[in-house]
């Protein structure tokens, strides 16, 4: 949750295209954090 708060709630860019890019980067970062939190299970035996 701390890393999500570091991203902030407002957009820094003023241009619409740059805002879209900023949102896509935020989504990629959040997806990366989610992937780190998902355990990888392997079958034993």
N, C-alpha and C positions, 0 to 999 in steps of 0.2 A: 504494500500500500504506500510505503514511503516513496518508492520510485514513481508511482502514478502521480503523487502530489508534486514531485519535482517537475513533471511535464507542464503543470499549470492548467488553468481552465480557460484561458483566453488565448486567442491567436495573436502572434506577434506581427505577421505579415499583413500588409495593407492591400496588396493586389490579390484579386480573386484566385488567379492561377497559382500564385505562391501559397495562398491559404489552403488550396486543395492539396498541394504538395506537402505542406506542413502536417495536415491531417493524415495523409498517407504514411508519413514518417512516424508519427505518433502511433498509428495502428501497427506498423511493423515492429516498433519497440515493444508495445504491449503484447503482441503475439510472441515475441522472443521471450519475454518474461513468463508468459503462460507456458511456453514449451519447456522452459527450465523447471517449472514446477510440476510437470506431469511425469510420474515415475515410469520407467521402462521396465516392463516385466518380461522375464524369459522363462520358458518351460524348463524344468529340471527333471532329468531322468530319462 
